[in-house]
Amino acid sequence: MLEQHRINVIQRFEIENPGYKLINECDSFYVEIDFNKVKGYDKLSETAKKLFQRMYKRHNACQGLDYKIKWIPKSVIEHKTHLEVHFTGKDWLHWCPNGEWY
């Protein structure tokens, strides 16, 4: 029953958002992206790339299905203490190594 619910959520999302794929990982849903297509990703250190990937999945998973597309990263800049991430919805956040964002 729960597995069918997951399948229904994924199918509904992908029908409503053509071209995007929803990933279910540990009962969290996030939009699959090609990290290499995010502007600035190639300039990140290996540590920052790992942080970016981890934080993206966590941050996008906490967004409701109606908001996930708005929170897809378009660019990233590495700073000494955080990552500066800009999204499709013109919002931006700082992602920190301790898992916080602001």
N, C-alpha and C positions, 0 to 999 in steps of 0.2 A: 504493500500500500504506500509506504513512504517513498520507495523507489519510483513508483508511478507518479507520485506528486512531483518529484525532482524532474522527471522527464517532461511532465506537463509544463512546469515553470520554464524550463529551457526552451521547449518548443514555442510557447507563447512569446517569450522574449525575442527569439530569433525571427518569428513571423512579424512581430511589431517593429523590429530593428534589422531590416535586411542588410546583409554584409557583415554583421557582427555575430560572434560566437560566444555563448555564455558557458563558462567552465564551472563545474561543481567540484570543489575540493574541500573535504572535511566539513560537509554541509554548509559551506559558504559558496556563494556565487559571485564570480567576477567576470568582466568582459576580457576575452583573450585579445592581446595586442602583440605586435611585433616590436619589441623594445628597441631594436636597431633603427626603427623609423621615427623614434622620438628625437627631435632636434637636440643635440648636445649629448646624447647618450654615449656616443662613441668617444667623447672627450673625458668621460668619467673614469676614475680609478677603478680597479677591480672591486675594492671594498665598497665604493659608492654604487657600482652597478648592482651588487648583491643587495645593498640596502634599498635601492630604487625598486628592484623587482619584488622584494619582500613587502615593502610599504605600499606599492601599487596594489598588490593582491589584497592586502589587509584593508586599505582605504576604499578601494572600489567595492569590495565585498560588503562593507558596512552601509553602502548607499542602497536605497530602495530601487527596485527594478525600473521605476520611472525616471530615476536620476543617474543611473550608471553611465549612460552615454555622455552626459555633461561632464563627468569626472574622468575622462580619458586624457592622459598627459599628452601635450603637444611639444613641450620643451622642458629641459632640465639643466640646471647649473649647479655645479658642486662648489660649496663654500667650506671653510674649515670646520664648521660646527653643524652644518645641515645641508640638505638639498633644497634648492628653490625650484618648485615644480609649477608650471603653467598648464592649464587645462583647456579643453574645447569650449567650455562655457565662459571663458575669459577670467575665471577665478584663478587664484594661485595660492599655494601653501608652502610652508617650510616643513620638510620631513626630517625628523631627527633620528639619530642612531638608537635612541632609547625607545623608539616606537611611537613617540608623540608627534602630532602635527599641529601647526598653528598658522 
